Amino acid sequence: GGWRGSGTIFFSWCNLRCVFCLPPDTMIVTEKGVMPIQEIFDMGEDEVRYGEGQVRFLYGKLRVVTRRSQLAPVTKVFRHFFRGDLIRIQPHYCPTLLLTPNHEVFVAHPSDPSRVMKIRASELTPEHWLILPKRVGEDPCATPSVLEILLKERTFFRKSPPIRVPADQLSLLFAQPLTSQELSRKTGYHPAYVRKLRGQWYKGLLPMRPDDILEAENRLVQEDTVRFKTEKRPGIPAQVSLTRELAWILGIYCAEGHITAIKNHPHSYRVVLSFGLHEGKLARKVARLFGRAFGVRAQLRMRRTTITVEVGKTSLALLFKHLCGWDAQTKRVPDMIFTSPREILQAFLSGLLRGDGHETPSHWILTTTSRDLAFGVFELGLRLGVVPSIYTWHPDSIRAIEGRSVRQPPLFLVKLPKARPRRVRWKDMGTFYLIPIRKIERQPYEGWVYNLEVNDPDHSYVASFVAVSNCQNFEISQRGEGEELTPKELARLMIRLQEMGCHNINFVTPEHVVPQIVEALPYAIEMGLRIPIVYNTSAYDSLESLRIMEGLVDIYMPDFKLWTPERSRKYLLASNYPEVARQAIAEMHRQVGELKVDEEGLAVRGVLVRHLVMPGLLDETREIMRWLAGLSKDTYVNIMDQYYPAWKAKTDPRYAEINRRVFGREMEEAYRMAREAGLWRFDVRWRVVIPGIEWLMIE
């Protein structure tokens, strides 16, 4: 089918292009705590490539905190290469946030602090307040079993060293009446090893190839407890409850612990916690608690400058590595702590601050070299109902300690107020805090940037603890209907429309399937396609897609909806729409020029721009007409009056000004503005409803 002889094919689903992005180490608040956006991308599956970018799908694996403090699933994660300036926002209390200039942030203004709005990062000023959502209504998380955690850890042990003498030669030697010493001299092996190999030969177990004897997986053995195959009995409990005592142990480990191991010795993993020589009482307490919680015997060792608590149990060491990290810079708050009851959060922080914290009359202060741990503690503070603050200190890169030169990483300080301070810069708005901005600047950047698509009507998630806008594709990507077609099937559909008498192939919203169209067109041409190709679009297209279509599209039919970023933000949820549309329409005009028609008045090549007149927004129309005339006074323009209020425009008081049809006098004024700008080619055909239209839609 089609409309007035135009073979119309609608394309649904997302265009997989996201230009509102964050650098890879931006921390996102999730149901599992705080994690870098790059790590969320790495969780994705079924990667789709598009130009220099990729998109991956999460299929409900992870939920993130939204502006309204609710949890919403991530549907897609986007990545593309970016070269240019990032906007660097330094708020009070919260960590620095870097984002691309067109990424939108939720803010309020002191003139009306209760009104939350979205603005592009490039339009932020120090007068704006950022939105810091409170933490309410989160789902509880069950404590994972020790067995489930250790099943994710793969350790290996060496069965024997590689054979230097081939097995068939060894067999001939072992068949002779030679002593171990004599065999040692002939093979170069130690006599004890010769005896081991000869014993294997007697039993028929001598490995025939070096590959057979290198490594084997150290599998879990589960009885009443859990241990690895090479570990001595007993194991550790297969299930432990997250009590306040265990939470305190996890906290003190995050402060003072690390894991050691000897290469190629999987049973050599040890949990080690180090304390000052004056902290003997604390060390003994930690040793007792490890024994009570896991049934292990912890050793106290006196060293020259420290007292250490050590547990030589591989399964326990790998459990702590998975939950809390390996060493000082990989430490993190265990996932299950975030959704635990208040008393568990407090017990964890008590252990952590007992090791790496200090106290002032008004605050508890944590000092750590782990960025993940610092951000996690900030999040715990929010879940306890206080507004923390976080700072980064860069000490001298090299420092002499005990006669050795030691490289010093950045230090993170997190301040947790004991009670609400008398003087604060933030403002409590009930369900969120307003956070003032200390500084805004630009920072050159070249590298990957990322964004999320979140299944949330508010289109938001929380980055560096403040609310930002998610990818805006969700509204058009989750309502796909129609039929999936291969490129060859799409080609046959074009031929079918041509055979029905259609005078063009009209692709509607095709940007996200440009590669498939490019693949389908050669098949269609081979099958006899000869009618023009129409690219029907909102003009919110990338230049990359349009340049791919150069030489393939005969007629571009873009909308030009609005002129100002403010109204585009309000009505289209995309403040950069005018800028993108101008670039897109200019590129279309460069490719095909002004609209040309044949002797029957049918378009054969060129650009036809549509503009929908909106009630009360004639100033938008005036500027659009002036710009189109500047592009070419011969531009063909369809000035449309079909607007009617629907959905939120009809029910939401925020859009009351457009809750009506366009008046006749407004249409007359729109045409007058176009003629005044110098335009003269208008589509003035009468529009009638044609019954029996068949609309073809594909994914």
C-alpha positions, -999 to +999 in steps of 0.1 A: +000+000+000+010+036+005-004+071+004-014+087-029+008+062-047+038+064-024+051+030-013+054+036+024+075+014+047+077+022+084+107+012+105+102+007+142+126+001+171+155+020+184+181+037+161+209+025+184+226+059+183+232+077+215+251+110+217+246+119+253+275+102+271+298+098+300+335+087+302+342+051+312+350+055+349+318+074+357+303+057+387+266+046+384+244+039+414+228+004+410+210-022+431+245-038+436+261-006+448+282+018+428+300+006+396+317+022+366+296+026+335+322+007+315+316-023+338+279-022+330+288-021+293+309-052+298+279-070+313+260-066+281+253-092+253+245-094+216+266-064+206+254-044+176+280-022+158+271+011+142+299+032+127+324+039+155+299+029+182+284-003+197+253-011+217+249-041+241+217-054+256+213-063+294+180-082+293+171-072+329+205-082+345+208-049+364+187-022+378+199+014+385+186+041+408+165+068+391+159+104+399+128+094+419+149+070+440+133+040+424+150+010+408+146+006+370+162-021+347+189-011+322+178-022+287+208-011+266+243+003+271+258+025+243+294+033+235+311+054+209+343+073+203+343+110+213+369+137+206+363+171+220+356+189+253+338+174+282+319+195+307+335+191+342+310+198+370+324+201+405+296+201+430+298+206+467+296+173+486+295+150+456+324+138+434+332+155+401+310+146+371+323+146+335+299+144+306+295+154+269+282+189+264+248+178+251+241+153+280+212+166+300+212+169+338+183+173+362+186+207+380+166+233+398+171+271+401+171+291+433+143+312+419+119+282+420+137+253+438+107+230+437+107+230+398+130+203+385+140+206+349+165+191+324+192+211+307+222+203+287+255+202+305+269+230+283+241+253+295+247+247+333+257+277+354+270+279+390+235+292+399+219+259+392+214+232+419+219+195+411+195+168+422+208+143+447+181+116+451+174+102+486+175+064+490+140+050+497+120+019+488+148-004+477+143-042+475+161-064+500+189-086+487+194-122+500+229-131+512+245-152+485+259-186+496+296-193+499+292-221+474+277-198+448+305-173+452+333-199+450+318-215+420+328-183+402+364-186+412+386-210+391+419-221+406+444-246+391+471-268+405+502-283+388+500-321+385+537-325+377+564-305+358+567-309+320+585-340+308+618-334+291+624-370+282+597-385+259+575-411+276+584-439+252+621-435+260+613-435+297+594-468+293+625-484+277+647-472+306+623-483+333+622-518+317+659-522+324+673-532+359+687-498+367+688-480+401+673-446+407+708-431+407+716-446+373+683-435+358+689-400+373+722-397+354+707-409+322+676-386+323+689-356+342+660-359+368+663-360+405+664-396+419+632-389+439+614-377+408+626-408+389+611-430+415+578-412+412+578-416+374+587-452+376+558-458+400+535-442+375+549-464+347+543-496+368+506-485+372+502-475+335+497-439+345+528-424+329+516-393+309+523-397+272+522-359+263+534-328+281+500-312+277+485-339+300+506-329+330+506-291+331+475-279+350+442-292+362+412-274+376+411-273+414+374-282+418+352-276+447+344-304+471+311-300+490+304-320+521+289-303+552+313-275+543+330-261+512+367-265+502+388-268+472+402-302+462+438-293+472+428-277+505+431-296+538+400-303+558+379-288+572+362-265+547+343-233+555+305-231+560+286-234+528+261-208+540+267-179+564+242-153+576+250-117+573+250-108+610+264-076+625+295-096+636+302-107+600+295-072+586+320-058+611+346-084+599+340-074+563+345-038+573+377-043+591+390-064+562+382-036+538+403-013+560+433-035+569+432-067+549+446-082+517+451-115+500+485-132+494+493-162+472+522-180+457+522-185+420+512-220+408+502-229+444+464-226+446+463-238+482+486-209+492+460-182+493+459-164+527+438-137+543+461-112+560+450-082+582+478-059+594+476-038+625+500-015+644+521-028+672+499-009+696+468-026+683+473-061+698+439-061+715+422-053+682+442-080+664+432-107+690+395-096+686+397-100+648+413-135+652+385-146+675+358-133+652+372-152+622+372-184+642+335-179+653+323-169+619+341-194+597+354-222+620+391-214+611+421-209+632+437-175+627+473-170+635+488-139+651+523-130+638+546-103+653+566-085+627+590-057+630+565-029+624+531-047+625+510-074+640+492-095+614+462-118+616+466-145+590+443-173+579+458-199+555+426-211+538+422-207+500+384-209+500+381-182+526+406-160+509+388-163+475+355-156+493+369-123+507+385-115+473+351-118+456+332-099+482+356-071+491+386-070+467+422-082+466+443-053+479+441-017+490+432-002+456+407-029+447+386-028+479+349-022+476+318-025+497+303-060+493+271-059+472+249-074+499+257-047+523+239-020+502+204-036+506+209-048+542+191-034+573+204-003+589+221-021+617+242-041+592+252-010+574+263+006+607+282-026+617+301-026+584+310+011+587+320+005+624+346-021+613+358-001+583+362+032+603+379+013+632+406+004+608+409+033+583+389+061+599+393+088+624+368+109+644+362+146+648+335+161+671+311+163+641+322+137+616+335+102+610+362+104+582+374+075+560+407+077+542+413+051+514+432+046+482+403+027+467+379+049+446+353+021+446+354+018+484+351+056+488+321+058+465+305+028+482+308+044+516+293+077+502+263+056+490+260+039+525+259+074+540+230+083+518+212+051+527+216+059+564+199+093+558+229+117+559+246+138+532+283+127+530+310+147+513+339+133+493+373+147+484+403+136+464+439+144+475+468+138+452+500+134+473+536+134+460+538+105+435+569+090+452+576+088+489+604+072+510+591+047+535+615+025+555+643+034+531+622+023+501+607+045+474+570+039+473+545+051+447+516+069+463+481+067+446+455+094+451+437+094+484+399+096+488+384+111+520+347+106+528+332+126+556+300+111+573+283+136+596+272+122+630+242+145+630+228+172+607+253+201+608+240+235+618+252+251+586+248+233+553+250+243+516+224+216+505+187+220+507+163+192+517+133+189+493+117+159+508+125+131+483+158+146+471+185+171+481+195+202+461+233+203+458+251+236+448+277+237+420+312+248+430+328+250+396+321+243+359+349+240+333+357+223+301+382+195+298+397+181+265+390+144+260+396+117+235+383+082+240+352+061+246+321+075+261+290+056+273+253+059+281+225+038+294+189+033+282+167+028+313+132+014+313+118+042+333+092+068+324+113+095+340+143+087+316+169+091+343+196+074+363+222+085+389+258+092+379+283+104+405+253+105+428+234+132+409+204+126+385+212+127+348+190+119+317+193+085+301+193+077+264+162+091+249+157+062+225+135+043+250+103+060+239+106+049+203+125+017+209+102-003+231+070-001+211+082-019+179+055-036+159+055-052+126+074-080+108+111-087+108+126-088+073+160-098+059+176-074+033+165-097+005+129-097+018+130-059+021+141-058-016+112-080-026+089-057-006+101-027-027+095-046-059+060-055-047+052-019-040+065-009-074+043-036-091+013-021-072+018+011-090+036+032-063+056+060-078+083+059-050+096+039-021+090+060+010+112+049+040+098+064+072+122+069+102+149+047+085+181+060+102+186+030+125+184+006+096+206+024+071+231-005+068+202-029+061+187-006+034+222-003+018+224-041+017+189-045+003+190-019-025+214-039-048+191-069-046+161-046-054+179-030-084+188-065-097+151-074-094+141-043-115+136-014-090+134+019-110+113+043-089+128+070-066+139+063-030+124+087-004+141+092+030+113+104+053+126+116+087+122+139+117+156+154+107+170+141+140+196+122+120+233+118+123+255+131+095+272+097+094+240+080+084+231+106+058+265+104+042+262+066+039+230+072+019+246+097-005+239+086-040+212+062-030+184+086-019+166+105-045+142+126-023+148+137+013+116+146+032+126+160+066+105+177+093+117+209+108+097+210+140+111+237+164+138+263+164+147+270+200+165+246+223+142+255+252+110+245+235+127+215+219+137+204+254+101+208+266+081+193+237+106+169+221+128+160+251+158+169+230+172+204+234+197+198+207+171+190+181+173+224+162+211+221+159+209+185+146+181+193+123+199+223+107+230+202+101+210+173+087+188+194+063+219+212+051+236+179+043+205+166+025+204+198+004+241+194-005+234+159-018+202+164-038+195+201-040+161+217-045+130+196-053+126+187-090+094+173-104+085+155-137+059+166-163+032+149-142+041+169-111+057+139-093+088+145-073+119+128-087+148+144-068+155+170-041+145+181-006+110+187+006+108+202+041+077+198+063+069+222+091+040+216+115+026+249+127+021+248+165-005+268+184+010+300+198+045+292+185+046+313+154+080+328+165+094+293+159+079+292+124+093+326+115+129+316+124+126+283+106+113+299+074+142+325+075+167+297+078+152+277+050+152+307+027+189+312+036+196+276+025+178+283-008+148+305-016+137+277-040+133+252-011+100+233-014+081+237+019+050+219+032+035+241+059+011+218+078-020+225+100-027+189+111-016+194+147-041+183+173-036+178+211-032+142+223-019+123+253+000+147+277-007+177+256-043+171+263-041+161+300-009+176+315-013+212+327+024+219+318+014+218+281-018+238+284-006+264+259-007+238+231-039+221+242-058+233+211-059+232+173-041+258+152-064+288+143-069+297+107-054+331+112-022+314+125-019+294+093-023+326+072+004+343+093+027+313+088+024+315+051+029+353+052+061+348+072+074+322+047+067+346+017+083+374+036+114+353+041+116+348+003+102+313+000+076+307-028+074+269-034+046+255-011+026+223-010-010+235-011-027+203-022-060+194-004-056+164+019-084+139+020-087+105+037-084+076+014-102+044+027-086+010+025-050+021+029-026-008+038+002+004+061+033-018+059+056-018+090+088-038+095+113-040+123 
